[in-house]
Amino acid sequence: MADAHIHLDPAQALAAQPGKGHNRWHPDIAPAVRVATGSTVELGTIDGLDGQITPATEAADLLRVDMGRVHPLTGPVHVEGAEPGDLLAVRIEAIETAPRGFSTTPRCRDGSGNPGTARAECPVAPGLGQRR
């Protein structure tokens, strides 16, 4: 059982879930949780495009992906007693995958960051990533 949790709603953008995450590192971002050394933390995550890709997404929809939302990060987690520059050991006890995943091959035009139109979606195999 985890000592602390950061649960996310995958149906909402990370920006709509204040205090649970960010998408750019900055030293002024407040911790989402504070834990003691040796604590267990359960973190939810959102896909790399922050939920903008759904089973109904068509290739043309990729041109409308908001690149300002990409790379959602859960946290930060403040470990009591840790100081800047300290090396922290982290053990991942389990990873639970979503029921589906996707991959895109971005092509940037004129440095705009607009993604290309290649898309593939693959269901996740049952049992993949589950703790045995």
Residue frames as a rotation matrix with the C-alpha (Angstrom) as fourth column:
MET 1
0.578 0.816 0.000 0.00
0.816 -0.578 0.000 0.00
0.000 0.000 -1.000 0.00
ALA 2
-0.144 -0.637 0.757 1.32
0.627 -0.651 -0.429 3.41
0.766 0.413 0.493 -1.00
ASP 3
-0.392 -0.098 -0.915 2.09
0.850 -0.419 -0.319 6.12
-0.352 -0.903 0.247 1.54
ALA 4
-0.299 0.272 -0.914 1.13
-0.232 -0.950 -0.207 8.85
-0.925 0.150 0.348 -0.95
HIS 5
-0.087 0.381 0.920 -0.86
0.859 0.497 -0.124 8.98
-0.504 0.780 -0.371 -4.18
ILE 6
-0.544 0.131 -0.828 -1.18
-0.448 -0.881 0.155 11.27
-0.709 0.455 0.538 -7.16
HIS 7
-0.261 0.565 0.782 -4.23
0.678 0.685 -0.268 10.06
-0.687 0.460 -0.562 -9.07
LEU 8
-0.814 -0.007 -0.581 -4.98
-0.369 -0.766 0.526 11.55
-0.449 0.642 0.621 -12.47
ASP 9
0.280 0.916 0.286 -8.17
0.022 0.292 -0.956 11.48
-0.960 0.274 0.062 -14.50
PRO 10
-0.634 -0.638 0.436 -7.11
0.415 0.194 0.889 10.32
-0.652 0.745 0.142 -17.99
ALA 11
0.110 0.758 0.643 -10.28
0.994 -0.084 -0.070 11.88
0.001 0.647 -0.763 -19.44
GLN 12
0.953 0.194 -0.233 -9.02
0.219 -0.972 0.089 15.36
-0.210 -0.136 -0.968 -18.48
ALA 13
0.442 -0.832 0.336 -6.00
0.141 -0.305 -0.942 17.34
0.886 0.464 -0.017 -19.61
LEU 14
-0.131 -0.591 -0.796 -3.28
0.930 0.205 -0.305 17.61
0.344 -0.780 0.523 -16.98
ALA 15
-0.872 -0.205 0.445 -3.75
0.129 -0.972 -0.195 21.40
0.472 -0.113 0.874 -16.94
ALA 16
0.011 0.961 0.277 -7.34
-0.459 -0.241 0.855 20.79
0.889 -0.136 0.438 -15.77
GLN 17
0.711 0.137 -0.689 -6.01
0.451 0.663 0.597 18.90
0.539 -0.736 0.410 -12.73
PRO 18
0.457 -0.555 0.695 -4.21
-0.484 -0.811 -0.328 21.59
0.746 -0.187 -0.639 -10.68
GLY 19
0.290 -0.455 0.842 -1.44
-0.950 -0.034 0.309 20.59
-0.112 -0.890 -0.442 -8.31
LYS 20
0.764 0.061 0.643 -0.93
-0.128 0.990 0.059 17.14
-0.633 -0.127 0.764 -9.83
GLY 21
0.183 -0.733 0.655 1.65
0.834 0.468 0.291 17.81
-0.520 0.493 0.697 -12.51
HIS 22
0.354 -0.225 -0.908 3.25
-0.380 -0.922 0.081 20.04
-0.855 0.316 -0.412 -15.11
ASN 23
0.862 -0.113 0.494 4.88
0.458 0.591 -0.664 19.75
-0.217 0.799 0.561 -18.52
ARG 24
0.425 -0.808 0.408 8.05
0.019 -0.443 -0.896 21.80
0.905 0.388 -0.173 -18.07
TRP 25
0.226 -0.420 -0.879 10.64
0.947 0.305 0.098 21.46
0.227 -0.855 0.466 -15.28
HIS 26
0.079 -0.243 0.967 11.15
-0.066 -0.969 -0.238 24.57
0.995 -0.045 -0.092 -13.18
PRO 27
-0.734 -0.476 -0.484 12.46
0.395 0.281 -0.875 24.96
0.553 -0.833 -0.018 -9.62
ASP 28
-0.846 0.436 0.307 9.42
-0.533 -0.695 -0.482 27.02
0.003 -0.572 0.821 -8.58
ILE 29
-0.094 0.836 -0.541 6.90
-0.414 0.461 0.785 24.23
0.905 0.298 0.303 -9.24
ALA 30
-0.106 0.140 0.984 5.37
-0.993 0.028 -0.111 23.26
-0.043 -0.990 0.137 -5.90
PRO 31
-0.967 -0.256 -0.011 5.49
-0.256 0.967 -0.012 19.58
0.014 -0.008 -1.000 -4.93
ALA 32
-0.141 0.939 -0.314 2.33
-0.532 0.196 0.824 17.58
0.835 0.283 0.472 -5.60
VAL 33
0.886 0.320 -0.335 3.16
0.107 0.563 0.820 15.40
0.451 -0.762 0.464 -2.56
ARG 34
0.030 -0.860 0.510 5.70
-0.882 -0.262 -0.392 15.38
0.470 -0.438 -0.766 0.25
VAL 35
0.863 0.222 -0.455 7.04
-0.061 0.938 0.341 12.07
0.502 -0.267 0.823 1.55
ALA 36
0.556 -0.695 0.455 9.62
-0.636 -0.003 0.772 10.76
-0.535 -0.719 -0.443 3.99
THR 37
-0.353 -0.764 -0.540 12.65
-0.920 0.389 0.050 8.82
0.172 0.514 -0.840 2.80
GLY 38
-0.979 -0.091 0.181 11.67
-0.121 0.979 -0.162 5.19
-0.162 -0.180 -0.970 2.18
SER 39
-0.195 0.981 -0.015 8.03
-0.411 -0.096 -0.907 6.00
-0.891 -0.170 0.421 1.39
THR 40
-0.650 0.156 0.743 6.03
0.666 0.588 0.459 4.33
-0.365 0.794 -0.486 -1.35
VAL 41
-0.413 0.480 -0.774 4.36
-0.417 -0.855 -0.308 6.69
-0.810 0.196 0.553 -3.83
GLU 42
-0.204 0.436 0.876 1.73
0.790 0.602 -0.115 5.73
-0.577 0.669 -0.468 -6.40
LEU 43
-0.539 -0.069 -0.840 1.73
-0.293 -0.919 0.264 8.00
-0.790 0.388 0.475 -9.46
GLY 44
0.460 0.673 0.580 -0.82
0.517 0.328 -0.791 8.10
-0.722 0.663 -0.197 -12.24
THR 45
-0.673 -0.682 -0.285 0.28
0.119 -0.481 0.869 9.20
-0.730 0.551 0.405 -15.69
ILE 46
0.614 0.756 -0.227 -1.25
-0.110 -0.202 -0.973 10.53
-0.782 0.623 -0.041 -18.89
ASP 47
0.486 -0.435 0.758 0.01
0.835 0.487 -0.256 9.73
-0.258 0.758 0.600 -22.38
GLY 48
-0.418 -0.891 -0.179 2.68
0.775 -0.452 0.442 11.93
-0.474 0.046 0.879 -23.96
LEU 49
-0.768 0.213 0.604 0.15
0.319 -0.691 0.649 14.04
0.556 0.691 0.463 -25.89
ASP 50
-0.949 0.310 0.063 -1.97
-0.208 -0.461 -0.863 14.66
-0.238 -0.832 0.502 -22.77
GLY 51
-0.408 0.842 0.353 -5.02
0.353 0.502 -0.790 12.67
-0.842 -0.197 -0.502 -23.86
GLN 52
-0.171 0.336 -0.926 -5.41
-0.685 -0.716 -0.133 14.40
-0.708 0.612 0.352 -27.22
ILE 53
-0.642 -0.055 -0.765 -5.33
-0.651 0.567 0.506 11.08
0.405 0.822 -0.400 -29.11
THR 54
-0.151 0.688 0.710 -8.41
-0.695 0.437 -0.572 8.89
-0.703 -0.579 0.412 -28.71
PRO 55
-0.453 0.023 0.891 -9.71
0.393 0.902 0.176 5.79
-0.800 0.430 -0.418 -30.51
ALA 56
0.584 0.768 0.262 -11.76
0.617 -0.210 -0.759 8.17
-0.528 0.605 -0.596 -32.70
THR 57
0.201 -0.579 -0.790 -8.73
-0.312 -0.803 0.508 10.26
-0.928 0.145 -0.342 -33.76
GLU 58
0.882 0.046 0.469 -8.19
0.431 0.327 -0.841 10.45
-0.192 0.944 0.268 -37.52
ALA 59
-0.029 -0.974 0.224 -4.89
0.996 -0.011 0.084 11.23
-0.079 0.226 0.971 -39.21
ALA 60
-0.058 0.049 0.997 -6.07
0.474 -0.878 0.071 14.76
0.879 0.476 0.028 -40.11
ASP 61
0.899 0.436 -0.031 -6.76
0.209 -0.366 0.907 15.42
0.384 -0.822 -0.420 -36.41
LEU 62
0.338 -0.850 -0.405 -3.03
0.919 0.206 0.335 15.24
-0.202 -0.485 0.851 -35.71
LEU 63
-0.337 -0.440 0.833 -2.61
0.661 -0.740 -0.124 18.61
0.671 0.509 0.540 -37.39
ARG 64
0.325 0.560 0.762 -4.67
-0.202 -0.746 0.634 20.11
0.924 -0.360 -0.129 -34.55
VAL 65
0.417 -0.247 -0.875 -2.65
0.825 0.507 0.250 18.62
0.382 -0.826 0.415 -31.67
ASP 66
0.889 -0.111 0.444 -1.82
-0.263 -0.918 0.296 21.35
0.375 -0.380 -0.846 -29.16
MET 67
0.256 -0.890 -0.377 1.95
0.419 0.454 -0.786 21.00
0.871 0.043 0.489 -28.82
GLY 68
-0.270 -0.294 0.917 1.84
-0.602 -0.692 -0.399 23.23
0.751 -0.660 0.010 -25.71
ARG 69
0.563 0.572 0.597 0.21
-0.825 0.345 0.448 20.33
0.050 -0.744 0.666 -23.85
VAL 70
0.615 -0.296 -0.731 2.72
-0.104 0.889 -0.447 17.63
0.781 0.351 0.516 -24.76
HIS 71
-0.339 -0.850 -0.403 4.96
0.176 0.364 -0.915 15.85
0.924 -0.381 0.026 -22.26
PRO 72
0.528 0.573 0.627 2.72
-0.536 -0.348 0.769 15.84
0.658 -0.742 0.124 -19.15
LEU 73
-0.497 -0.767 -0.405 4.69
0.016 0.459 -0.888 15.01
0.867 -0.448 -0.216 -16.00
THR 74
0.655 0.694 -0.300 3.17
0.279 0.146 0.949 13.84
0.702 -0.705 -0.098 -12.73
GLY 75
0.138 -0.590 -0.795 4.59
0.990 0.061 0.126 15.49
-0.025 -0.805 0.593 -9.61
PRO 76
-0.203 -0.929 -0.311 7.00
-0.397 0.368 -0.841 16.73
0.895 -0.047 -0.444 -8.47
VAL 77
0.755 0.283 -0.592 7.49
0.365 0.569 0.737 14.57
0.545 -0.772 0.326 -5.38
HIS 78
0.227 -0.654 0.721 9.33
-0.717 -0.613 -0.330 16.23
0.659 -0.442 -0.609 -2.49
VAL 79
0.424 -0.203 -0.883 11.41
0.504 0.862 0.044 13.79
0.752 -0.464 0.468 -0.43
GLU 80
0.962 -0.016 0.271 11.97
-0.225 -0.606 0.763 15.17
0.152 -0.795 -0.587 3.07
GLY 81
0.577 -0.808 0.118 15.66
-0.008 0.139 0.990 15.66
-0.817 -0.572 0.074 3.81
ALA 82
0.255 -0.486 0.836 16.76
0.943 0.318 -0.103 15.49
-0.216 0.814 0.539 0.16
GLU 83
0.209 -0.303 -0.930 18.87
0.025 -0.949 0.315 18.43
-0.978 -0.089 -0.191 -0.99
PRO 84
0.893 0.040 -0.447 19.56
-0.428 -0.225 -0.875 19.74
-0.136 0.974 -0.183 -4.51
GLY 85
0.057 -0.906 -0.420 22.27
-0.920 0.115 -0.374 17.58
0.387 0.408 -0.827 -6.06
ASP 86
-0.274 -0.095 0.957 21.46
-0.667 0.736 -0.118 14.49
-0.693 -0.670 -0.266 -3.95
LEU 87
-0.651 0.071 -0.756 21.21
-0.565 0.620 0.544 11.19
0.508 0.781 -0.363 -5.79
LEU 88
-0.117 0.709 0.696 17.99
-0.878 0.254 -0.406 9.37
-0.465 -0.658 0.592 -4.90
ALA 89
-0.992 -0.124 -0.038 17.45
-0.129 0.908 0.399 5.64
-0.015 0.401 -0.916 -5.41
VAL 90
-0.133 0.989 -0.061 13.99
-0.936 -0.146 -0.320 4.80
-0.325 0.014 0.946 -6.75
ARG 91
-0.931 -0.068 0.359 12.53
0.014 0.976 0.219 1.31
-0.365 0.209 -0.907 -7.08
ILE 92
-0.361 0.834 -0.417 9.65
-0.906 -0.208 0.368 0.82
0.220 0.511 0.831 -9.51
GLU 93
-0.647 0.148 0.748 7.45
-0.387 0.782 -0.489 -1.85
-0.657 -0.605 -0.449 -7.99
ALA 94
-0.197 0.637 0.745 4.82
0.717 0.612 -0.334 -2.10
-0.669 0.469 -0.577 -10.73
ILE 95
-0.839 0.088 -0.538 3.73
-0.405 -0.761 0.507 -0.55
-0.365 0.643 0.674 -14.00
GLU 96
-0.163 0.854 0.495 0.13
0.533 0.498 -0.684 -0.86
-0.830 0.152 -0.536 -15.12
THR 97
-0.962 -0.245 0.119 -0.43
0.217 -0.423 0.880 -0.05
-0.165 0.872 0.460 -18.77
ALA 98
-0.304 0.871 -0.387 -3.46
-0.721 -0.476 -0.504 1.56
-0.623 0.126 0.772 -20.36
PRO 99
0.241 0.476 0.846 -5.70
0.132 0.847 -0.514 -0.69
-0.961 0.236 0.141 -22.47
ARG 100
0.766 -0.042 0.642 -4.43
0.643 0.036 -0.765 0.94
0.009 0.998 0.054 -25.67
GLY 101
0.021 -0.800 -0.600 -1.47
0.348 -0.556 0.754 2.90
-0.937 -0.225 0.267 -26.92
PHE 102
0.946 0.243 0.213 -0.44
0.282 -0.298 -0.912 4.91
-0.159 0.923 -0.350 -29.97
SER 103
-0.141 -0.985 -0.098 2.59
0.627 -0.166 0.761 6.04
-0.766 0.046 0.641 -31.85
THR 104
0.931 0.354 -0.084 3.07
0.163 -0.612 -0.774 9.00
-0.326 0.707 -0.627 -34.16
THR 105
-0.092 -0.938 0.334 5.85
0.968 -0.006 0.250 10.00
-0.233 0.346 0.909 -36.47
PRO 106
0.592 0.379 -0.711 6.00
0.323 -0.920 -0.222 13.78
-0.739 -0.098 -0.667 -36.21
ARG 107
-0.163 -0.589 0.791 7.09
0.974 -0.222 0.036 15.86
0.154 0.777 0.610 -39.15
CYS 108
0.142 0.167 -0.976 7.72
0.498 -0.864 -0.075 19.52
-0.855 -0.476 -0.206 -38.45
ARG 109
0.246 -0.001 0.969 7.12
0.925 -0.298 -0.235 21.99
0.289 0.955 -0.073 -41.22
ASP 110
0.189 -0.224 0.956 8.90
0.151 -0.955 -0.254 25.33
0.970 0.192 -0.147 -41.12
GLY 111
-0.812 -0.574 -0.105 9.92
0.155 -0.040 -0.987 24.67
0.562 -0.818 0.122 -37.50
SER 112
-0.205 0.833 0.515 6.26
-0.640 -0.512 0.573 24.97
0.741 -0.212 0.637 -36.48
GLY 113
-0.845 -0.128 0.520 6.20
-0.501 0.531 -0.684 21.80
-0.188 -0.838 -0.513 -34.40
ASN 114
0.221 0.969 -0.110 3.02
-0.951 0.189 -0.243 20.62
-0.215 0.158 0.964 -36.13
PRO 115
-0.275 -0.332 0.902 2.93
-0.261 0.929 0.262 16.82
-0.925 -0.164 -0.342 -36.13
GLY 116
-0.837 -0.071 -0.543 2.78
-0.546 0.179 0.819 14.83
0.039 0.981 -0.188 -39.36
THR 117
0.078 0.987 -0.142 0.02
-0.986 0.098 0.137 12.52
0.150 0.129 0.980 -40.40
ALA 118
-0.377 -0.230 -0.897 1.48
-0.236 0.961 -0.147 9.05
0.896 0.157 -0.416 -39.72
ARG 119
-0.115 0.401 0.909 -0.43
-0.993 -0.053 -0.102 7.18
0.008 -0.914 0.405 -37.03
ALA 120
-0.338 0.095 -0.936 -0.63
-0.106 0.985 0.138 3.67
0.935 0.146 -0.323 -35.69
GLU 121
0.017 0.391 0.920 -2.67
-0.989 -0.127 0.072 2.40
0.146 -0.912 0.384 -32.77
CYS 122
-0.394 -0.225 -0.891 -2.08
-0.184 0.969 -0.164 -0.91
0.900 0.100 -0.423 -31.09
PRO 123
0.761 0.608 0.226 -4.01
-0.384 0.142 0.912 -2.58
0.522 -0.781 0.342 -28.29
VAL 124
-0.226 -0.826 0.516 -1.84
-0.954 0.081 -0.288 -3.51
0.197 -0.558 -0.806 -25.33
ALA 125
-0.240 0.073 -0.968 -1.43
-0.148 0.983 0.111 -7.27
0.959 0.170 -0.225 -24.94
PRO 126
0.795 0.565 0.220 -3.15
-0.324 0.089 0.942 -8.65
0.512 -0.820 0.254 -21.82
GLY 127
0.846 -0.445 -0.294 -0.69
0.519 0.555 0.650 -9.03
-0.126 -0.703 0.700 -18.99
LEU 128
0.124 -0.842 0.525 1.92
0.673 -0.317 -0.668 -6.70
0.729 0.437 0.528 -20.50
GLY 129
-0.392 -0.416 0.820 3.58
-0.204 -0.830 -0.519 -4.68
0.897 -0.371 0.241 -17.74
GLN 130
0.674 0.664 0.325 1.73
-0.483 0.063 0.874 -6.42
0.560 -0.745 0.362 -14.94
ARG 131
-0.232 -0.747 0.624 3.62
-0.969 0.124 -0.212 -7.52
0.081 -0.654 -0.752 -11.89
ARG 132
0.276 0.268 -0.923 4.04
-0.336 0.927 0.168 -11.26
0.900 0.264 0.346 -11.72
